[in-house]
Amino acid sequence: MARNLLRKNMSNIKIKKNEENPETKELLAESVIKVAEGFEKMLKSPLKNRALEVLLHDAIGQGKISRTQIRLVLEALPRLRAWYIK
């Protein structure tokens, strides 16, 4: 069930850029902070990283991204705020 929900949510993601009115630095910083905070909450959940890797790998599609790539991103997410927000 979680797999289907994740797949459904990922298919709804659309990124639109407005070249005439680009995102502000503040908006981008706020987005990075929200992602970092969301991941911190997820780390406190009972879901283990390995289970998350498997769910993401299956939802994204096994041929597109390797589990190693997913693991690298998951390992980097806790440092996201420190890297991009000053």
DAPE-V739882 format. One record per backbone hydrogen bond with DSSP energy under -1.0 kcal/mol. NH is the residue of the N-H (numbers start at 0). CO is the residue of the C=O. E is the energy in kcal/mol with one decimal. If there is no record, write none. Layout:
BEGIN
nh:NH co:CO e:E
nh:NH co:CO e:E
END
This chain:
BEGIN
nh:4 co:0 e:-2.2
nh:5 co:1 e:-2.6
nh:6 co:2 e:-2.5
nh:7 co:3 e:-2.5
nh:8 co:4 e:-2.5
nh:9 co:5 e:-2.4
nh:10 co:6 e:-1.6
nh:27 co:23 e:-2.1
nh:28 co:24 e:-2.7
nh:29 co:25 e:-2.5
nh:30 co:26 e:-2.1
nh:31 co:27 e:-2.2
nh:32 co:28 e:-2.4
nh:33 co:29 e:-2.3
nh:34 co:30 e:-2.2
nh:35 co:31 e:-2.5
nh:36 co:32 e:-2.8
nh:37 co:33 e:-2.5
nh:38 co:34 e:-2.4
nh:39 co:35 e:-2.1
nh:40 co:36 e:-2.0
nh:41 co:37 e:-1.9
nh:42 co:38 e:-2.2
nh:44 co:41 e:-1.3
nh:51 co:47 e:-2.1
nh:52 co:48 e:-2.7
nh:53 co:49 e:-2.2
nh:54 co:50 e:-2.5
nh:55 co:51 e:-2.8
nh:56 co:52 e:-2.7
nh:57 co:53 e:-2.4
nh:58 co:54 e:-2.5
nh:59 co:55 e:-2.8
nh:60 co:56 e:-1.7
nh:63 co:60 e:-1.4
nh:64 co:60 e:-1.1
nh:69 co:65 e:-2.0
nh:70 co:66 e:-2.7
nh:71 co:67 e:-2.3
nh:72 co:68 e:-2.0
nh:73 co:69 e:-2.6
nh:74 co:70 e:-2.3
nh:75 co:71 e:-1.5
nh:76 co:72 e:-1.9
nh:78 co:75 e:-1.7
nh:79 co:76 e:-1.4
nh:82 co:78 e:-2.0
nh:83 co:79 e:-1.9
nh:84 co:80 e:-2.5
END
